[in-house]
Each structure stands twice: as structure tokens, then as C-alpha cells.
Amino acid sequence: MSVDPRARLGELRAEALERLAGLRASKTDLVDAARDSNVDDEHDPEGATIAFERAQVDALAADVAKRFAEIDAAEGRLAAGTYGICAVGGEPIDEARLEARPTATTCLAHAAARPV
């Protein structure tokens, strides 16, 4: 494998941590803005409510948590010696797929066969 999977997974973890820090800052900003405002956000004709914006940030944070779980699982497969092996058919996952998607659990053929 031309790219060290441990290094690539470490990069993904660092990116996810950075993203999570940004989301936490955004949520803090939203909470602070709501505290200092006397706006009735449920009836604000100017656009999205503060609650809606907070829900969006929460959803993005949940996506980051899912990303951490994928990275943890990939690191577990590395430790177990099963990284790069398709979980469905047991065949090797193409190196290009692993470079593009280091947390992949299936080969391209099996990934394409799964319903979306």
C-alpha cells in the first residue's frame, strides 16, 4: 500500500477533531447569541430559527461522531490484521479504494451492490 493506513487514519482523526472543535464553537456562538437576544426565534420572519440552526449543528456533530466510529473500527481492523479485506466476500479491497476511503469495509463490487 503506497499510503500508510495508520498515518491516513490519523489524518482523518485530526480533521474530524478540527471539525468537531469548529462545530462546538458554532454552537457556543448560537447559544450566546440567543442569550443576549430578546428575539422570539420561533416566529422570526427573517429566516431560520435559532433552534433550527442548533439542530443543524447537532446533526453535523453526529456525523463527526459517526466518522470517529468508522476510524476507530478501521484502526481495530488494522490491529486485528483484517484491514483491507472485504467484510462481505473476504477478498482484498483495492488499494485505490482504500486510499480514497480509508475506512472502507467492502470491496467496490460489494459496496455497489448494497442498497443506498
C-alpha positions as CSV (number, residue, x, y, z in Angstrom):
1,M,0.0,0.0,0.0
2,S,1.6,3.3,-1.1
3,V,-0.1,5.3,1.7
4,D,0.4,4.1,5.3
5,P,-3.1,3.4,6.5
6,R,-2.3,4.3,10.1
7,A,-1.0,7.7,9.0
8,R,-4.0,8.3,6.8
9,L,-6.4,7.3,9.6
10,G,-4.5,9.6,11.9
11,E,-5.0,12.5,9.4
12,L,-8.7,11.7,9.2
13,R,-9.0,11.7,13.0
14,A,-7.2,15.1,13.2
15,E,-9.6,16.5,10.5
16,A,-12.6,15.2,12.5
17,L,-11.3,16.7,15.7
18,E,-10.8,20.1,14.0
19,R,-14.3,19.9,12.5
20,L,-15.8,19.0,15.9
21,A,-14.0,21.9,17.5
22,G,-15.5,24.3,14.9
23,L,-18.9,22.9,15.4
24,R,-18.6,23.3,19.2
25,A,-17.6,26.9,18.7
26,S,-20.5,27.5,16.4
27,K,-23.0,26.0,18.9
28,T,-21.5,28.1,21.6
29,D,-21.9,31.2,19.4
30,L,-25.5,30.3,18.8
31,V,-26.3,29.8,22.5
32,D,-24.5,33.1,23.4
33,A,-26.4,35.0,20.7
34,A,-29.7,33.6,21.9
35,R,-28.9,34.5,25.5
36,D,-28.1,38.1,24.5
37,S,-31.1,38.5,22.3
38,N,-34.7,39.2,23.1
39,V,-35.9,37.7,19.8
40,D,-38.8,35.3,19.5
41,D,-37.0,32.9,17.3
42,E,-40.0,30.7,16.7
43,H,-41.8,33.5,15.0
44,D,-38.9,35.3,13.4
45,P,-39.9,36.3,9.8
46,E,-36.3,36.9,8.9
47,G,-35.4,33.2,8.4
48,A,-34.3,30.1,10.2
49,T,-34.8,29.9,13.9
50,I,-32.0,29.6,16.4
51,A,-33.4,26.2,17.3
52,F,-33.2,25.1,13.7
53,E,-29.6,26.3,13.5
54,R,-28.7,24.5,16.7
55,A,-30.3,21.3,15.3
56,Q,-28.2,21.6,12.2
57,V,-25.0,21.9,14.2
58,D,-26.1,18.9,16.3
59,A,-26.7,16.9,13.1
60,L,-23.2,17.8,11.8
61,A,-21.7,16.8,15.2
62,A,-23.5,13.5,14.9
63,D,-21.9,13.0,11.5
64,V,-18.5,13.7,13.1
65,A,-19.2,11.1,15.8
66,K,-20.0,8.6,13.1
67,R,-16.7,9.4,11.4
68,F,-14.8,8.8,14.7
69,A,-16.6,5.4,15.0
70,E,-15.5,4.5,11.4
71,I,-11.9,5.5,12.1
72,D,-11.9,3.5,15.4
73,A,-13.3,0.4,13.6
74,A,-10.7,0.8,10.8
75,E,-7.9,1.0,13.4
76,G,-9.3,-2.1,15.1
77,R,-9.2,-3.9,11.7
78,L,-5.6,-2.8,11.3
79,A,-4.7,-4.2,14.8
80,A,-6.6,-7.5,14.0
81,G,-4.9,-7.9,10.6
82,T,-8.2,-7.7,8.7
83,Y,-7.8,-4.1,7.3
84,G,-8.2,-4.1,3.6
85,I,-10.3,-7.3,3.5
86,C,-13.9,-7.1,2.3
87,A,-16.3,-7.8,5.1
88,V,-18.7,-9.4,2.7
89,G,-16.7,-11.6,0.4
90,G,-13.3,-11.8,2.1
91,E,-11.4,-10.6,-0.9
92,P,-8.8,-7.8,-0.8
93,I,-10.2,-4.3,-1.1
94,D,-8.4,-2.4,-4.0
95,E,-5.6,-0.1,-2.8
96,A,-7.1,2.8,-4.7
97,R,-10.4,2.4,-2.8
98,L,-8.6,2.3,0.5
99,E,-6.6,5.4,-0.5
100,A,-9.8,7.2,-1.4
101,R,-11.8,5.8,1.5
102,P,-9.5,4.5,4.3
103,T,-12.4,3.4,6.4
104,A,-14.0,1.2,3.7
105,T,-15.2,-2.2,4.9
106,T,-16.2,-3.7,1.5
107,C,-14.7,-4.0,-1.9
108,L,-16.1,-1.8,-4.7
109,A,-18.2,-4.7,-6.1
110,H,-19.9,-5.3,-2.8
111,A,-20.3,-1.6,-2.0
112,A,-22.0,-1.1,-5.3
113,A,-24.4,-4.0,-4.6
114,R,-25.6,-2.6,-1.3
115,P,-28.8,-0.6,-1.4
116,V,-28.4,3.1,-0.6
